[in-house]
C-alpha cells in the first residue's frame, strides 16, 4: 500500500486491497473514499467488498466514482464539500492516486494559490502542472 499525504486532512493512494483496510484504520484514517468505478480494470476488487471491510473497521465510506481522464466540474463540486464534511483524516484512492489528487486540487482552487496546490501535489509524488489553466479557471468560479 502506497499512502501519500497531501495535507493533514487528506492522503491519496493507488488502488487498495480489501486486506489493506484494517491497516488503514489502524493508521488512524477515519474516512475512506473510492474515486474509482467498479470494473475499470480486470481483477480490481469490488467496491462493495472494500465498503464492507471499511464499515467493519469503523471507517466512514464514500463511493464517488470518477471516470479516468474525464473529471467534470460536477465531480469537483461533489468532492470538495464531501471532503470538508468527512471525518478526518481521509484516505482517497483510485487506480494511481492521480485522479484523487486532481479532484483535491480543483476543489481547493479557490482557497489556495495554484503554486501551493502544485507544491503539495508534487510533495506527494504527483506532477499536476498541466492542470494550471483549469486550476485558474476553477478559482474564478469559486
Secondary structure, DSSP 8 states (H G I E B T S, - for coil): --EEESSSSEEEES---GGGHHHHHHTT--EEEE-S-TTSSTT---HHHHHHHHHHTT-EEEE----TT---HHHHHHHHHHHHHS-SSEEEE-SSSHHHHHHHHHHTTTTS-HHHHHHHHHHTT---GGGHHHHHHHHHH-
